Amino acid sequence: MFDKNKEKRNEALSRRKLLKTLGIGGAVLAGSAVAGSGIGYADNSQAADADGGRSVMQVANVKELLALSPDSLIHGQLVYVGGYNKNGDGGGKLVRWNADSMKADNGGTVHNPAAGKEARWVKSANSQETRYIDGGYKGRFEAVHNGVGDFRWFGIFGPAQNADAALDALVNDPSIHRVEAHTDLNFIVRHVYHRSNIEVDFHNHTVTTEGMERNTLDNPFGAVLFFQGTATGVTQTVTLAANVEEYSDIFEVGDSSAFEVGSWWHAQIKNNAGGGAQRELDYMIKVTEVFDATRVRFNYKSGWQLAAGRQITYKKIMPAVRCHVRNMNFIGIPVPVNGTSQRPTPDWDMIGSNPVAYEYAVECDATGINATKVFWPVVMRRYNTHYLTERCQLMNPEERDWGGTGYLTQQINVLYGHVKDCNTSNARHLNDFTCAAYCMVENCHGDGDEYGPFVTHGQYEHDLTFVGNSGLLSFANSGTFWGDSAKRVTVKKHIASRIVAMKRLTDLTLEDCHAVVTYTKPGVKMANSGSIWVNMDGLQMRGCTAQEMITMSKGSSRGKRKNIFDSCSFGMLSGYEIARPIRSGTTAVGYTPSNGELTIVNCEFYNVEDVNLGSINKLTLINTWFKGASPTTGKIRVGTREIIMQGGGLINCGFLFTGAWDRVGDVNNPANTPDQSITVDGGAVFSGTNGEKAFLKSVAPTNVITWSFGDVTSTAADADTAHFHIEGGAHKLKAYGSRFVGGKYAVTNGGFGGSNYLFMSAIIEERVNRMSLPAETGSIQHSTDNLTIA
């Protein structure tokens, strides 16, 4: 015990006096935080060994604290340190003398006043022998806190002194649940942590990495902060005895006794033969119910059928849980410019720095991170679930051509993620999903976006939603190694330079999405900007526009819903394709014919000239218009097998029938006949003229077409424009209740007669040249019951 004179010399303060000195009212209880200091008080029991918690010593700084003689201190003595270097510098804290502690002095939460002194022999507890105390005297000053740590406790007041040791001391202390930075900081170590329930808040101060150690090769997880769960070593592999059906959350395991409810497992199915990463199941999932010896329920509904005979390997994981990083301004390290997809030097990708990474992590959020000069992704995630990435920004990364660089966030094998209110400028990807499911991206925006802010790699992503974003979209387009596959992706209220989704993407929904022409630099248009490229497999588009092109292909046939366009508007470039036609040798996914059915409702195609409408099996047009770019260029080459037009029509535009697409192997057409049919009804309107001088024209010598005209009004702009122009092949034509104004019919060599017919009745003709109509026979009738006005 200190004597009274010694207590007086050290100016011991009562707890109430200390609180008053610190500006806190006398009513504040023990355990309350000290205002503005980031420290707090433990309960009375921590100081009871000294004087029942009634007195606290005070020193001006850490130097004075370390000058206190350990021999004069009593176990439990509280000391208030006014600052790290001087009173009021922000490094102040409350410490407690622990006479039995031998913790290592870390310069912030643990101080050893005997540091540097010789080790000594001391009596053991029974006083019968002596023993050597390794590392010096017993006794340490230990910070008394409420779980919130401060870099200033360690004398870190800016980037001049590296903050790595302080970060390790705080994050590796299980009694700390929150770390705060109140100044700019510099780090030179790539830290890896295996703990949970920690929050690091930089309070919008700048983090730099000047002098950062080299990364390992090709390692986006070599971040300043890497929170990583750990594998337990418990593993099972099972060969499925039965299918795991789509949407099922019940999975077969080898022995369910290891799968306790609440435990986490990495479940990975053996890849398909088509690619090394073609895995429909590769997630960290949680057990929610055990049914029997071989079946458990996980917190995940499978997005794909997993066939009997496939192998699943389960690895038990202890995840990192609720490790949050917040409010950081990050400046990375300059890296030599590459500008290619090749590594220019062996260690080139080991130089750069990035702030945050997570692996095997649950509910780990990254918010308020603003970064520039980053190499690997700002927020890197793999095997994450239930997380939030919010209010993050990346401007001008160091590299974006080499794969994996220049991302705001890359998310591999993730579930239930939410990315919102984020921005990028001149970056590679804002949001990258690889094998992701049940995730949402909203109110995120990328400028300088020719590299694609919003992408998926096609490793069987499913059930993803994008709302209110802007920037190029590219889904499932990374190649067959990954699978070229995704399912149930929904995009709403989006502005993009391009929307590219023409691989095996099933049940894509686009609502109020707009592809607009953009520029890579003033006056230089981005290639293919203003275009939408989509896979016609359960495709639905509503209220969308493409300034320069819409093109469809069909790389998969998994969807069960109809392909529908509703209330959309599409500009077209000369020579481009609304639907891909057959090309010799075309086998690549995304360039295959659109051999399905499509309904287009209340839509408009404008600026049409020499456009292909290739290989759709059945196209239903309802109140849909095609408008030529000029009266001399509007033309659509039609390889579609069947067209039904109800309302809408053609303005300065014509359909040129080229024969149905090649249907070899189609069970519905074993003879591979090139038949086509066109039905026009419902008040459809043709008007103007075009380069073909015909609204509907067929000139191929092998064409076999059925023509059906009902309630249609066709008005030709001049005498040379034909309402229908039919030459070559064998045709059947019926017109009933139609109206034709001006122009002519051109059917001289239409192959009518016999089983091929031409029948026109209840027709109103005004100033129509009908000289080319063939002579009437039993199967050719075109004069009776018509109203002809000269």
Residue pairs with C-beta under 8 A, 6 or more apart in sequence:
1 74
2 10
2 12
2 72
2 74
6 72
7 55
10 57
11 57
11 58
12 55
12 56
12 57
12 58
13 21
13 55
13 56
13 57
13 58
13 80
14 54
14 55
14 56
15 30
15 41
15 53
15 54
15 55
15 56
16 26
18 56
18 58
18 80
19 25
19 26
19 28
20 26
21 58
22 34
22 35
22 37
23 35
23 36
24 32
24 34
24 35
30 41
30 42
30 43
30 44
30 53
31 40
31 41
31 42
31 43
31 146
32 40
32 41
33 39
33 40
33 146
33 148
34 40
34 41
34 92
34 94
37 90
37 92
37 93
38 93
38 145
38 148
38 149
38 150
38 152
38 153
38 180
38 182
39 92
39 93
39 94
39 143
39 144
39 145
39 146
39 150
40 94
40 144
40 145
40 146
40 148
41 94
41 144
42 96
42 144
44 52
44 53
45 53
46 53
46 76
46 78
46 96
46 144
47 53
47 76
47 77
47 78
47 96
48 76
49 74
49 75
49 76
50 74
50 75
50 76
50 77
50 78
50 97
53 78
55 78
56 78
56 79
56 80
56 94
57 77
57 78
57 79
57 80
58 79
58 80
58 82
59 65
59 68
59 79
59 80
59 81
59 82
60 81
60 82
60 83
60 86
60 87
61 81
61 82
61 83
61 84
61 85
61 86
61 87
61 91
62 81
62 84
62 85
62 91
62 111
62 155
63 85
64 81
65 79
65 81
65 95
65 111
65 113
65 141
66 111
66 113
66 115
67 113
68 79
68 113
69 113
70 113
70 114
70 137
70 139
73 97
73 99
73 139
74 97
74 99
75 97
75 98
75 99
75 100
76 96
76 97
76 98
77 96
77 97
78 94
78 95
78 96
78 97
78 144
79 94
79 95
79 96
79 97
79 141
80 92
80 93
80 94
80 95
81 91
81 92
81 93
81 94
81 95
82 88
82 92
83 89
83 90
83 91
83 92
84 90
84 91
84 92
84 152
84 153
84 154
84 155
84 157
85 91
85 155
89 152
89 157
90 150
90 152
90 157
90 182
91 150
91 152
91 153
91 154
91 155
91 157
93 143
93 144
93 145
93 150
93 153
94 143
94 144
94 145
95 111
95 141
95 142
95 143
95 144
96 141
96 142
96 143
96 144
97 139
97 140
97 141
98 139
98 140
98 141
98 142
99 138
99 139
100 138
100 139
101 110
101 138
101 139
101 140
101 142
102 133
102 134
102 135
102 138
102 140
103 110
103 140
103 142
104 110
104 112
105 111
105 112
105 115
105 140
106 154
106 165
106 166
106 169
107 154
107 155
107 165
107 166
107 169
108 143
108 149
108 151
108 153
108 154
108 155
108 166
108 169
108 170
109 142
109 143
109 145
109 149
109 153
109 169
109 170
109 173
109 176
110 140
110 141
110 142
110 143
110 169
111 140
111 141
112 136
112 137
112 139
112 140
112 141
113 139
113 141
114 136
114 137
114 139
115 136
116 136
117 136
117 137
118 136
119 132
119 133
119 134
119 135
119 136
120 132
120 133
120 136
120 137
121 130
121 131
121 132
121 133
122 130
122 131
122 133
122 138
123 129
123 130
124 130
124 131
143 153
145 175
145 176
147 175
147 176
147 177
147 178
148 176
148 177
148 178
148 179
148 180
149 170
149 173
149 176
149 178
149 179
149 180
150 179
150 180
150 182
151 163
151 166
151 167
151 170
151 179
151 180
151 181
151 182
151 183
151 185
152 182
152 183
153 166
154 163
154 165
154 166
154 169
155 161
156 163
156 166
156 183
156 185
157 183
158 183
158 184
158 185
159 184
159 185
159 186
159 206
159 208
159 210
160 186
161 186
162 186
162 187
162 188
162 189
162 211
163 181
163 185
163 186
163 187
164 187
164 188
164 189
164 191
167 179
167 187
167 191
167 200
168 191
170 176
170 179
171 179
171 191
171 193
171 195
171 198
171 200
172 193
172 195
174 195
176 198
177 197
177 198
177 199
178 198
178 199
178 200
178 201
179 198
179 199
179 200
179 201
180 201
180 203
181 200
181 201
181 202
181 203
181 205
181 207
182 203
182 205
183 205
184 205
184 206
184 207
184 208
185 202
185 205
185 206
185 207
185 208
186 207
186 208
186 209
186 210
186 211
187 207
187 208
187 209
187 212
187 224
188 209
188 210
188 211
188 212
188 213
189 212
189 213
189 224
190 212
190 213
190 215
190 222
190 223
190 224
190 226
191 224
191 225
191 226
192 226
192 228
193 225
193 226
193 227
193 228
193 320
193 323
194 227
194 228
194 229
194 230
194 320
195 227
195 320
195 323
196 319
196 320
196 321
196 322
196 323
197 321
197 322
197 323
198 227
198 322
198 323
198 324
199 322
199 323
199 324
199 325
199 326
200 225
200 324
200 325
200 326
201 326
201 327
202 325
202 326
202 327
202 328
202 329
203 327
204 327
204 328
204 329
204 368
205 328
205 329
206 329
206 330
206 331
207 224
207 328
207 329
207 330
207 331
207 355
208 331
209 224
209 331
209 332
209 333
209 353
210 333
212 333
212 353
214 347
214 350
214 351
215 222
215 349
215 350
215 351
215 352
215 353
216 222
216 350
217 347
217 349
217 350
218 349
218 404
219 350
219 376
220 354
220 357
220 376
220 377
220 380
220 404
220 410
221 228
221 357
221 359
221 380
221 382
222 354
222 357
222 376
223 353
223 354
223 355
223 356
223 357
223 376
223 380
224 330
224 353
224 354
224 355
224 356
225 325
225 355
225 356
225 357
226 356
226 357
226 358
226 359
227 320
227 323
227 357
227 358
227 359
227 361
227 364
228 320
228 358
228 359
228 360
228 361
229 264
229 284
229 317
229 318
229 319
229 320
229 359
229 360
229 361
229 362
229 383
230 317
230 318
230 360
231 266
231 315
231 316
231 317
231 318
231 360
232 315
232 316
232 317
232 318
233 316
234 258
234 315
234 316
235 313
235 314
235 315
235 316
236 253
236 254
236 255
236 258
236 313
236 314
237 254
237 311
237 312
237 313
237 314
238 252
238 253
238 254
238 294
238 311
238 312
238 314
239 309
239 310
239 311
240 252
240 306
240 307
240 308
240 309
240 310
240 311
240 312
241 252
241 308
242 252
242 308
243 305
243 306
243 307
243 308
244 250
244 251
244 252
244 302
244 305
244 306
245 302
245 305
246 302
246 303
246 304
246 305
247 301
247 302
247 303
248 301
248 302
249 288
249 297
249 298
249 299
249 300
249 301
249 302
250 291
250 295
250 296
250 297
251 267
251 295
251 296
251 297
251 298
251 302
251 312
252 294
252 295
252 312
253 259
253 294
253 295
253 296
253 314
254 294
254 314
255 293
255 294
256 290
256 291
256 292
256 293
256 294
256 295
256 296
257 293
258 316
259 265
259 287
259 290
259 296
259 314
260 287
260 290
261 287
261 288
261 289
261 290
262 286
262 287
263 286
263 287
263 316
264 284
264 285
264 286
264 287
264 316
264 317
264 318
264 319
264 360
264 362
265 284
265 285
265 286
265 287
265 298
265 314
265 315
265 316
265 317
266 283
266 284
266 314
266 315
266 317
266 360
266 383
267 281
267 282
267 283
267 284
267 285
267 298
267 312
267 313
267 314
268 279
268 281
268 282
268 312
268 313
268 315
269 279
269 280
269 281
269 282
269 306
269 310
269 311
269 312
270 279
270 310
270 311
270 312
270 313
271 277
271 278
271 279
272 278
272 279
272 483
274 480
274 483
275 479
275 480
275 481
275 482
275 483
276 481
277 435
277 459
277 481
277 482
277 483
278 459
278 460
278 480
278 481
278 482
278 483
279 435
279 459
279 460
279 483
280 302
280 303
280 304
280 306
280 460
280 483
281 302
281 304
281 306
281 312
282 413
282 435
282 459
283 300
283 383
283 385
283 413
283 414
283 415
283 435
283 437
284 317
284 319
284 360
284 362
284 383
284 384
284 385
284 413
284 415
285 298
285 299
285 300
285 385
285 415
286 298
286 299
286 385
287 296
287 297
287 298
288 297
288 298
288 299
289 296
289 297
290 296
290 297
291 297
300 415
300 437
303 437
303 460
303 462
303 463
303 487
303 488
304 460
304 462
304 487
306 312
317 360
317 383
318 360
319 360
319 361
319 362
320 358
320 360
320 361
320 362
320 364
321 361
321 362
321 363
321 364
322 362
322 363
322 364
323 358
323 361
323 364
324 364
324 365
324 366
324 367
325 355
325 356
325 365
325 366
325 367
325 369
326 365
326 366
326 367
326 368
326 369
327 367
327 368
327 369
328 355
328 368
328 369
328 370
328 371
329 370
329 371
330 354
330 355
330 369
330 370
330 371
330 372
330 374
330 378
331 371
331 372
331 373
332 352
332 353
332 354
332 371
332 372
332 373
332 374
332 375
332 397
332 398
333 351
333 352
333 353
333 373
333 375
333 398
334 373
334 398
335 348
335 351
335 352
335 375
335 398
335 399
336 344
336 345
336 348
336 351
337 399
338 344
338 348
338 399
338 401
338 402
339 401
340 401
340 402
341 401
341 402
341 403
342 402
343 349
343 402
349 375
349 402
349 405
351 375
352 374
352 375
352 376
352 398
352 399
352 405
353 374
353 375
354 371
354 374
354 375
354 376
354 377
354 378
354 380
355 369
355 371
355 374
355 378
355 379
356 366
356 369
356 378
356 379
356 380
357 377
357 379
357 380
357 381
358 364
358 366
358 379
358 380
358 381
358 382
358 384
358 387
359 381
359 382
359 383
359 384
360 382
360 383
360 384
361 381
361 383
361 384
361 385
361 387
362 384
362 385
362 386
362 387
363 385
363 386
363 387
364 384
364 387
365 387
365 388
365 389
365 390
366 379
366 387
366 388
366 389
366 390
366 392
366 409
367 388
367 389
367 390
367 391
367 392
368 390
368 391
368 392
369 378
369 379
369 392
369 393
370 392
370 393
370 395
371 378
371 392
371 393
371 394
371 395
371 397
371 408
372 394
372 395
372 396
372 397
373 396
373 397
373 398
374 394
374 397
374 398
374 406
375 397
375 398
375 399
375 405
375 406
376 404
376 405
376 407
377 404
377 407
377 408
377 409
377 410
377 432
378 392
378 394
378 407
378 408
378 409
379 389
379 392
379 408
379 409
379 410
380 407
380 409
380 410
381 387
381 409
381 410
381 411
381 412
381 414
381 417
382 411
382 412
382 413
382 414
383 412
383 413
383 414
384 411
384 414
384 415
384 417
385 414
385 415
385 416
385 417
386 415
386 416
386 417
387 414
387 416
387 417
387 418
388 417
388 418
388 419
388 420
389 409
389 417
389 418
389 419
389 420
389 422
390 418
390 419
390 420
390 421
390 422
391 420
391 421
391 422
392 408
392 409
392 422
392 423
393 408
393 422
393 423
393 424
394 406
394 407
394 408
394 423
394 424
394 425
394 427
394 430
395 424
395 425
395 426
395 427
396 425
396 426
396 427
397 405
397 406
397 407
397 426
397 427
397 428
398 405
398 406
399 405
399 406
400 406
400 426
400 427
400 428
400 451
401 428
404 410
405 428
406 427
406 428
406 429
406 451
407 427
407 428
407 429
407 430
407 432
408 422
408 424
408 427
408 429
408 430
408 431
409 419
409 422
409 430
409 431
409 432
410 429
410 432
410 434
411 417
411 419
411 431
411 432
411 433
411 434
411 436
411 439
412 434
412 435
412 436
413 434
413 435
413 436
414 433
414 435
414 436
414 437
414 439
415 436
415 437
415 438
415 439
416 438
416 439
417 436
417 439
417 440
418 439
418 440
418 442
419 431
419 439
419 440
419 441
419 442
419 444
420 440
420 441
420 442
420 443
420 444
421 442
421 443
421 444
422 430
422 431
422 444
422 445
423 430
423 444
423 445
423 446
424 430
424 445
424 446
424 447
424 449
424 453
424 471
425 446
425 447
425 448
426 447
426 448
427 446
427 448
427 451
427 453
428 451
428 452
429 451
429 452
429 453
429 454
429 455
430 444
430 445
430 446
430 453
430 454
430 471
431 441
431 444
431 453
431 454
431 455
432 455
432 456
432 457
433 439
433 455
433 456
433 457
433 461
433 464
434 456
434 457
434 459
434 461
434 478
434 482
435 457
435 459
435 460
435 461
436 456
436 461
436 464
437 461
437 462
437 463
437 464
438 462
438 463
438 464
439 463
439 464
439 465
440 464
440 465
440 466
440 467
441 454
441 464
441 465
441 466
441 467
441 469
442 465
442 466
442 467
442 468
442 469
443 467
443 468
443 469
444 453
444 454
444 469
444 470
444 471
445 453
445 469
445 470
445 471
446 453
446 454
446 470
446 471
446 472
447 471
449 470
449 471
449 472
449 496
449 497
449 518
450 472
450 497
450 518
450 520
450 526
451 472
452 471
452 472
452 473
452 474
452 500
453 469
453 470
453 471
453 472
454 466
454 469
454 471
454 472
454 473
454 474
454 496
455 473
455 474
455 475
455 477
455 478
456 464
456 474
456 475
456 476
456 486
456 489
457 476
457 477
457 478
457 482
458 475
458 476
458 477
458 478
458 479
458 482
458 483
458 484
458 485
458 486
458 503
458 504
459 478
459 482
459 483
459 485
460 483
460 485
460 486
460 487
461 475
461 476
461 485
461 486
461 487
461 489
462 486
462 487
462 488
462 489
463 487
463 488
463 489
464 486
464 488
464 489
464 490
465 489
465 490
465 491
465 492
466 473
466 489
466 490
466 491
466 492
466 494
467 491
467 492
467 493
468 492
468 493
468 494
469 491
469 493
469 494
469 495
470 494
470 495
470 496
471 495
471 496
471 497
472 496
472 497
472 498
472 499
472 500
473 491
473 494
473 496
473 498
473 499
473 500
473 501
474 498
474 500
474 501
475 486
475 489
475 500
475 501
475 503
475 505
475 508
476 483
476 484
476 485
476 486
476 501
476 503
476 504
476 505
477 484
477 500
477 501
477 502
477 503
477 590
478 484
480 589
483 504
484 503
484 504
484 555
484 589
484 590
485 503
485 504
485 505
485 506
485 556
486 503
486 504
486 505
486 506
487 505
487 506
487 507
487 558
488 506
488 507
488 509
489 501
489 505
489 507
489 508
489 509
490 508
490 509
490 511
491 499
491 508
491 509
491 510
491 511
491 513
492 511
492 512
492 513
493 511
493 512
493 513
494 510
494 512
494 513
494 514
495 513
495 514
495 516
496 513
496 514
496 515
496 516
497 515
497 516
497 517
497 518
497 526
497 529
497 530
498 515
498 526
498 528
498 529
498 530
498 531
498 532
498 533
499 510
499 513
499 515
499 531
499 532
499 533
499 534
499 546
500 533
501 508
501 533
501 534
501 535
502 533
502 534
502 535
502 551
502 552
502 553
502 555
502 590
502 591
503 535
503 555
503 589
503 590
504 535
504 537
504 555
504 556
504 558
504 589
505 534
505 535
505 537
505 555
505 556
506 535
506 537
506 538
506 556
506 558
506 559
507 537
507 538
507 539
507 540
507 558
507 559
507 561
508 534
508 535
508 537
508 538
508 539
508 540
509 540
509 541
509 542
510 532
510 534
510 540
510 541
510 542
510 544
511 541
511 542
511 543
511 544
512 542
512 543
512 544
513 532
513 541
513 543
513 544
513 545
514 544
514 545
514 546
514 547
515 529
515 530
515 531
515 532
515 545
515 546
515 547
515 548
516 529
516 530
516 547
517 525
517 526
517 529
517 530
517 547
517 548
518 525
518 526
518 529
518 530
519 525
519 526
519 529
520 526
528 549
529 547
529 548
530 546
530 547
530 548
530 549
530 571
531 546
531 548
531 549
531 550
531 551
532 541
532 544
532 546
532 549
532 550
532 551
532 570
533 551
533 552
533 553
533 590
534 541
534 550
534 551
534 552
534 553
535 552
535 553
535 554
535 555
535 556
535 590
536 552
536 553
536 554
536 563
536 579
536 594
536 596
536 598
536 616
537 554
537 555
537 556
537 557
537 558
537 559
537 563
537 596
538 558
538 559
538 560
538 561
538 562
538 563
539 552
539 559
539 563
539 564
539 598
540 561
540 562
540 563
540 564
540 565
540 566
541 564
541 565
541 566
541 568
542 564
542 565
542 566
542 567
542 568
543 566
543 567
543 568
544 565
544 568
544 569
545 568
545 569
545 570
546 569
546 570
546 571
547 571
548 571
548 572
548 573
549 570
549 571
549 572
549 573
549 576
550 568
550 570
550 572
550 578
550 605
551 576
551 577
551 578
551 579
551 580
552 578
552 579
552 580
552 594
552 598
552 616
553 579
553 580
553 590
553 591
553 592
553 593
553 594
554 592
554 593
554 594
554 595
554 596
555 589
555 590
555 592
557 596
562 597
562 599
563 596
563 597
563 598
563 599
564 598
564 599
564 600
564 601
565 598
565 599
565 600
565 601
565 603
566 601
566 602
566 603
567 601
567 602
567 603
568 600
568 603
568 604
569 603
569 604
569 605
569 606
570 578
570 603
570 604
570 605
570 606
571 605
571 606
571 607
572 578
572 605
572 606
572 607
572 608
572 609
572 611
573 607
574 609
574 610
574 611
574 629
574 633
575 610
575 611
576 611
576 612
577 611
577 612
577 613
577 614
578 605
578 611
578 612
578 613
578 614
578 636
579 593
579 594
579 598
579 612
579 613
579 614
579 615
579 616
579 640
580 586
580 591
580 592
580 593
580 594
580 612
580 614
580 615
581 593
581 612
581 614
581 615
581 637
581 639
581 658
581 661
582 593
582 614
582 615
582 639
582 661
582 662
583 591
586 592
586 593
593 614
593 615
593 661
593 662
594 614
594 615
594 616
595 615
595 616
595 617
595 661
595 663
595 666
596 616
596 617
597 616
597 617
597 618
597 619
597 620
598 616
598 618
598 619
598 620
599 620
599 622
600 619
600 620
600 621
600 622
600 624
601 622
601 623
601 624
602 622
602 623
602 624
603 624
603 625
604 624
604 625
604 626
604 627
605 611
605 624
605 625
605 626
605 627
606 625
606 627
606 629
607 627
607 629
608 626
608 627
608 628
608 629
608 634
608 635
608 636
608 653
609 628
609 629
609 630
609 633
609 634
609 635
609 691
610 633
610 635
610 637
611 635
611 636
611 637
612 636
612 637
612 639
613 619
613 636
613 637
613 638
613 639
613 640
613 655
614 637
614 639
614 640
614 661
615 639
615 640
615 661
616 640
616 641
617 640
617 641
617 642
618 640
618 641
618 642
618 643
618 644
619 640
619 642
619 643
619 644
620 643
620 644
620 646
621 643
621 644
621 645
621 646
621 648
622 646
622 647
622 648
622 682
623 646
623 647
623 648
623 682
624 645
624 647
624 648
625 648
625 649
625 650
625 651
626 634
626 636
626 648
626 649
626 650
626 651
626 653
627 634
627 651
627 652
627 653
628 634
628 635
628 651
628 652
628 653
628 654
628 688
628 690
630 652
631 652
631 688
631 689
631 690
631 717
632 689
632 690
632 691
633 690
633 691
634 650
634 651
634 652
634 653
634 654
634 688
634 690
634 691
635 653
635 654
635 656
635 690
635 691
635 692
636 653
636 654
636 655
636 656
637 656
637 658
638 655
638 656
638 657
638 658
638 676
639 658
639 659
639 660
639 661
640 660
640 661
640 676
641 660
641 661
641 663
641 675
641 676
641 677
642 676
642 677
642 678
642 679
643 655
643 676
643 677
643 678
643 679
644 679
644 681
645 678
645 679
645 680
645 681
645 682
645 684
646 681
646 682
646 684
647 682
647 683
647 684
648 684
648 685
649 684
649 685
649 686
649 687
649 712
650 685
650 686
650 687
650 688
650 695
651 685
651 686
651 687
651 688
652 687
652 688
652 689
652 690
652 717
653 688
653 690
653 695
654 690
654 691
654 692
654 693
654 694
654 695
654 696
654 697
655 678
655 695
655 696
655 697
656 692
656 694
656 697
656 698
656 699
657 676
657 678
657 696
657 697
657 698
657 700
657 703
657 705
658 700
659 674
659 676
659 700
659 702
659 703
660 673
660 674
660 675
660 676
662 672
663 669
663 672
664 672
666 672
673 704
674 702
674 703
674 704
675 704
675 705
675 706
676 698
676 703
676 704
676 705
676 706
677 705
677 706
677 707
677 708
678 696
678 705
678 706
678 707
678 708
679 708
679 710
680 696
680 708
680 709
680 710
680 712
681 708
681 709
681 710
681 711
681 712
682 710
682 711
683 711
683 712
683 713
684 711
684 712
684 713
685 712
685 713
685 714
685 715
686 695
686 712
686 713
686 714
686 715
686 723
687 714
687 715
687 717
688 715
688 717
689 716
689 717
689 718
689 720
689 721
690 721
692 725
693 720
693 721
693 722
693 725
694 721
694 722
694 723
694 724
694 725
694 746
695 714
695 716
695 721
695 722
695 723
695 724
696 707
696 723
696 724
696 725
697 722
697 724
697 725
697 726
698 705
698 725
698 726
698 727
698 728
698 729
698 731
699 725
699 727
699 728
700 728
700 729
701 728
701 729
702 728
702 729
703 728
703 729
703 730
703 731
704 729
704 730
704 731
705 726
705 729
705 731
705 732
706 731
706 732
706 733
707 724
707 726
707 731
707 732
707 733
707 734
707 735
708 733
708 734
708 735
709 724
709 733
709 734
709 735
709 736
709 738
710 736
710 737
710 738
711 737
711 738
712 738
712 739
713 738
713 739
713 741
714 723
714 738
714 739
714 740
714 741
714 743
715 741
715 742
715 743
716 722
716 723
716 740
716 741
716 742
716 743
716 744
717 742
717 743
718 742
718 743
719 742
719 743
719 744
719 769
720 743
720 744
721 742
721 743
721 744
722 743
722 744
722 745
722 746
723 740
723 743
723 744
723 745
723 768
724 733
724 745
724 746
724 747
725 746
725 747
726 733
726 746
726 747
726 749
726 750
727 746
727 747
727 748
727 749
727 750
728 749
728 750
728 751
729 750
729 751
730 751
730 756
731 747
731 750
731 751
731 752
731 756
731 758
732 756
732 757
732 758
733 747
733 750
733 752
733 757
733 758
733 759
733 760
734 757
734 759
734 760
735 759
735 760
735 761
735 763
736 759
736 760
736 761
736 762
736 763
737 762
737 763
738 760
738 763
738 764
739 763
739 764
739 765
739 766
740 763
740 764
740 765
740 766
740 768
741 766
741 767
741 768
742 766
742 767
742 768
743 768
743 769
744 768
744 769
744 770
744 771
744 772
745 768
745 769
745 770
745 772
745 773
746 772
747 758
747 772
747 773
747 774
748 772
748 774
750 758
750 774
752 758
752 774
752 779
752 780
753 774
753 777
753 779
753 780
754 779
755 779
756 779
757 779
757 780
758 773
758 774
758 779
758 780
758 781
758 782
759 780
759 781
759 782
760 781
760 782
760 786
761 781
761 784
761 785
761 786
762 785
762 786
763 786
763 787
764 786
764 787
764 789
765 786
765 787
765 788
765 789
766 789
767 789
767 790
768 788
770 782
770 788
773 782
774 780
776 782
776 783
